[in-house]
Amino acid sequence: TRSADGVISQNPAPREMRNVMALAFRENGDLWAGTDAGLYLHRRSSRRWERWRHALADPRNGVNEFLRRADGSVWTATSGCIVVHHEDGTQTTFDHVPGGELTELTGLAEDASGGVWTTSGSAFVGAWRWDGKTWRHCGAAD
């Protein structure tokens, strides 16, 4: 149950919190509990889920495809561009390619060389490939 001061009590106590002999918080908020049955760690800092969103009606909210790359970054193909979420929390946006815009993206893939490919079901014919520096268009002849 939760009290007015925000303290939560559980009865009976979870197995990990029975017969506690020592408690210690880490700098990140995790809690170590030493008991007669062993050492337990409550990872308060764990972020299994993270929400990425933009302002209301922003076309980047319409995610059609995502790709987890070998480097750990997550690429999202959206209605308005590609958004790259880097492991350090920064983002890169690709909304233009030579001669046009990247819109209505529906596909992403990473090739063996580390290039990233994107496609669209309606905005352009063929595919675009990012080699880490520039975008190159590949059509039917390629």
N, C-alpha and C positions, 0 to 999 in steps of 0.2 A: 504494500500500500504506500501511497505517496502522501507525505505530510505537507503542511503549509510552507515549511522552509525548504522543500525540495528533496528531502531525504526519502529514499525508498527502502522499505524493509520487506524482507521476504521471510515467510515462516512456512515451512522449515527453510533454513539457510541452504543455499546450493552446496553440493559436496565439496567444491573447491574452496569454500569459505568456512568450513567446519574445523574447529581446533586450530585456528590461526595462531601462530607464534610470532610472526613478523609480517609487517606490511611496508612496502616501499613504492613510492611513485617515481616513474622515470620522468625526465624533462618533457617528453612528448605527451604525458598524460596516461601512459600505460601503468598498470598496477601489478606489482609482484606480490603474491601471497605465499608465505612459507607456512606449511602445515605439517602435522605429524605424518601425513600421507604423501608429502612431496612439495614441490615448488610449482606454482601455477602463475600464468601470465594472462591478465585481461588486457587485450589490445584495444584500448580506446582510440588509438591513433589509426587503426586500420580503416582504409577507404576502399571497400570492395566495389562500391558504386559511386560514381561521380556524375553529376548532371551538367551537361553542356547545353546552354540555351542562350539565345540572343533576344533582342527586343521583340515585342509582339509584332507579328506580320513580317518579320525579317525572313527572306527566302532561305537563309542558312538553317532555319529550323526544320525545313523539309528535307530530311535525310533520306536518300534513296538507296545508298550503298555505303558500306564502310570497309576499311582495309586496315588490318594490323600489320605493319611492315616489320621486316627483320630487325630494323634499328630501334624498334619499340614504339615508334610514332603511330598514331591512329589517324588515317585519312578518311574524311567524310565527303561523299559526293552529294551535293545538295541541289536544290532547285535553282540556286543563284551562283554557286561557285564550288571550289574545293576548299575545305578547311582542314589544315594539318594541326593536330594536337601533339605537341612534342612532350617527351617525358618530363622535362623541366617545368611544365605548366604553360609554356608560351604557345602561341598559335601563329600560323602562317596562312594567309588566304591567297588563293589563285583564282582570279575572276576574269583574266584576259589571257588570250593566246595570240600569236601573230595573226593579225587580220580579223580578230573578233573576240567575242566574249565566251566564257565557259558558263553555260547555263543548262538547265534541265538535264543534269548529269545522272546517268543510271548505272554506270559500271565502273569498277576500279579493280586493278590487278597489278601485282608486282612480278616482274620477270626475273630470270636467273641472274641478270646483270645488275639488278637493283633499280631498274627503270620502272616508273609507275605509268600505267596506261589508264585512260579514262574514255568512256563512251557516252553517247546520248541517244535516246530513242527518237528524238525529234529535232534537236537544235543544230546538229551537224552530221554529216556523213563521214564514216570512217572512225578513226580513233586518234587521240593525241597521246604522245609519250613524253614524259618528263625524265630527263637524264641526270638531274641534279643541278643543272644550270639553265637549260633551255627546253622549250616545248617544240616538238616536231609532229607534224600531221602525217598520218599514214592513211592512204585511201585504198581503194580496190586494187590499183595497179601495184601497190607495195606488197 
